[in-house]
């Protein structure tokens, strides 16, 4: 049986790429924090955002653009915005 092709979406791919850059930037800023305790606190808080981004990216790579894609992107964006509002970095 032939494998079903993934449905692609260029706009969604751009959002994933942009999200990846945002995650990398925040992680770099967290790693630049000298105080180990503060760094651990920020990293612990940001791990949830990283997890949601990984879910978003993996889902797109495996299944392409689907009904679930918008929800995953929305969950990631909400978590990222919440982190930014609670932690000044």
N, C-alpha and C positions, 0 to 999 in steps of 0.2 A: 504494500500500500504506500502511496506517495505521501511524503511528509507535507503537512500544510504550511504554506508560506506565512511568515510573519507580516503583519500589516505595519507599514512604516509611516511615520509622521515627522516631517522636517521641523516643524515648529516645536514639537515635543522634544525632538533631539536637541534643539538649541537650548531649551529650558534645562534639560539634563546636563548639557555641557556647562551652562552657566551655573547650575547648582553645584556641579563638581568643583568648579573654580572657587565658588564661595566657601565650600567645605574646606578645600585646601588652604585658602587664605586664613580662615579662622583657626584651623589646626596649626598653621605656622605661627600665628600670633600667640596661641596658647603655649606652644613649645618655647617661645621667646620669653615667657614669664620666668623671672629669676626665682621667685619664692616658690618652693616646692609644694607647700600646702595649698597655696592659691592655684597653682597649676593643676594639682590633683582635683580641686573643687571644680574648676572650669572644665577639665577633661571629663569628669564624671557627668557634669550637666550636659556636655556636648555629645556624649556617646549616643544618646537617644536620637539626636539629629543625624548623626553618621549612620546609625542603624536604618533609619527611615530612608536616607539617601541610597544606601546599599540595596534596600528592598526595591526602591523605585528603578534603579539602574538594572538590577538583575531581572526584574519582571519585564522590562522593555527588551532586554537582550534575549530572553527566552521566548516571550510571547508576542512581542511587538506592541503596537498601540491597541489597547483593548478598552472595554468598559471600565475596568479596574484602574486604568492608567491615570485618569483625572483625579480619582480619589487618593491614589498614592502620592501624586504631585501635591495635592492640596494638604495632605497630612504632613509631608515634608516641609512645605512652605510655612505652615502654621507653627510647627516645632521650631524651625529656624528663626522665625519672627519672635516667638516667645523667648528663645534663648537670647536674641539680641536685645530684647526689652528688659530682661532680667540681669544680664551681664554686660558690663561695659568693656568692650575689648578693642 
